[in-house]
């Protein structure tokens, strides 16, 4: 139970009610193992940590905790540009326990910006406000100002898919991913950027990022 709540707090703190409990170092370490495995592309580690965590949540019979796990998982899938991710359990749980803040975060992940932005964690509110006002020039600087790298990458992914594509958005995300060593994300983001560059005929930039991608892929072999 503690582990799942930690996942919720770290990935989208501010959604739902805050929980005050003493956290043990072992719980934090377990969460970090799950998140680190995903971001670094360790599929075995992701599966092991996620399944163990989900089992704890289900055994607790606490639907809100299980919902937070599913939303955390959804957020990481968005960070990895997986727009085909589906989890029918999210809708089912929201119908049973319609938490406005968790529902708003779910809508944000789905690219629904008609929501009341004040229900979102503060780190996303300014971005959604600019999207609503169609101030596209403000999107990249706003995301760049986000301190949490995972939140910034999730925000960039959502913006690229549902709102607007630009070189600054891609470049900032790839720079963060590279800086933090997120090997599980770098190839997909670089490939996606190359496809975007092809659509705008930026051949010089394509050459640069194709060379980078070859280096990335050779290092992972």
N, C-alpha and C positions, 0 to 999 in steps of 0.2 A: 504493500500500500504506500509506504513512504517513498519508495523508488518512483512510483508513477507520479506522485504529486511533485516530486523534484523535477521530473521531465517537463511537466506542465509549467512550473515556475521558471525554469531556465529558458525554455523555448518561446514562451509567450506570456511572460509575467505581466500581470495586469488584467488577464481574462478571468472572469469569475471571482469568487470570494477568496481573499487571502487566508491561508491556513497557517496558524501559528503552532509549530511543533518543534521540539529539539531534534535536529538532524544529526545522525551519526556519520562519521567519516566513511564507513563502509557503504552506506546508501549512496552518498555522493560519488564514491568511486565506481559503483555499479552503473550509475547514470552516465558518468563520463565514459565508461567503457562502451556503452551502447552508442552514444553519440559519436565517439571517436571512430568506432568501427564503421559506422555508416559513412562518415565524411572521408575516411581513408580508403573506402572500398573493400573493407574486410567483410565479405559476405557471410562467412562462417560465424564471425563474431557478432554481426548484426542479428542473424537468425537466432543464435543462442540467447543473447541478451534480451531481444525483443520478446521471444516466446516465453522466457522465464518471467519477464515483467508482466506480460499480458495474463499469464496464469495467476499471478498474485492478484491482479485487478479483478479478474473474474471470480476468484474465490472469495473476494471481499464483498461481492454483491453490491458494490458501490458504483452506480451507473455513471455518476459525474466523473469519478476517477478514471473509469474505462474510457469515457468520452475524451478526456484530456489526453490519454495515451493515443487514441486514434487521430486526434487533431495534431498532436506532436508528430506522429508518423506522416500525416498528410503534409505538414509543413516541410519536413525533410525531403519528401518526394518532390515537392515543388522546387526546393533548392537544387535538386538533381535534374530539373527540367522534365520530370515525368508528368506530363499533362493528362495521361490516360489513367492515372491512379483513381481507383474507386473503392469506397468502403461504405456499403449500404447500412452498416451498423450506426454510422454517425447520424443519419436521418432518423433512424428508429429511436435512438436514445434521445435525440432532441425533441421528438414528438412526445416522449414520455416525461422528459425533464427539460422543458424549454428555457434554458438559462440564456437570457438576452445577450450577455457578453460572449459566451461561447458560440452562440448562434451568429453573432456579428463577426467573430473571427473566422468561422466556417465560411460565411458569405465572402469575406475578404479573400480567403484562399481560392474561392470559386470565381473571383473577378467580379463580384457584385458590389459595386461602390455606391449603391443607392442607400446603403445602411447609414444609421446614425454613427458618424465617426467617433463620437465621444464614448461609445461603448467599446471601442477598440483600445488596446494598450497604447499609451501615449506615443510610443516610438513610431506607430503607424498612422497616427491621426493627421499629422501635417501632410504626409504623402497623399492620403485619401482626399484631403481637402483640395490639394492642387489638381488631383485627377478630376474631381467634381467640377472644378473651375476651368478645366482644360488648359492649365498652365504647364504645358509640356516642358518648357525650358527650366522649370523648377524641379523636375523629377530626379534627374541625375544628381544635382547638388544635395537634395534632401536625403537621398539614399546614402550618398557618400558621408553625410554627417551622422549616420547611425553608428553607434559605438559597437554594438554586438554584430560580429561578422555574419553569423547565421541569419539573423533577422534581416540584415541588409541584402544577403543573397536571395532569400525568400522574396523580399520586396522587389528586387530586380527581376526575378523570374516572372512574378505576377504581372509586373509592369510591361515587360517585353511581350508576354503572351496575350494580354488583354487590352493593353492601352497603346503602346508606342515603342518602336524599336529605334535605337540610336547607337552610334559608336561609343559615346561616353558611358552609356549604361553597361554595355558589354565589357568595355575595357576596365571599368572600376570593379566589376564583379570578378573578372578573371584575375585582376591584380590581387584582390583579397584572397581568392581561392589559392593562388600561388603562394602568397605570403604565409598563409596559415597551413599550408601543406595538405590541402584537402584533395588527395589523389583520387578519391571516389567521384569527384566532380569535375576535375580539370579537363579531361578529354572531351566529355559531353559539351561543356561550355565552349571549349575552343572550336569544336566541330560546328556547333550552332552558330558561333560568330562567323566562321568561314562561310557558311551558307548565307548568312545575312550580307556579308561583303560581296558575295557573288551577285546578290539581288541589286546591289547599288554599283556594281562594276568597279570596285576598288581593287584593282589587280595587284598593286604594290603591297597593300596591307594583306591581301590573300597570301602572297609569297612569304611574308614575314610569319604569319600565323600557321601556315602549313609547315614551315621549318620548325616552329616551336612544337607543333603537334607531333612531328616525327621524333623529336628529342624526347618528348613526354612518353610516347609509346615505346621507344627503345629502352628508356629507363625502367619501364614497368615490366619488361620481359624477363 
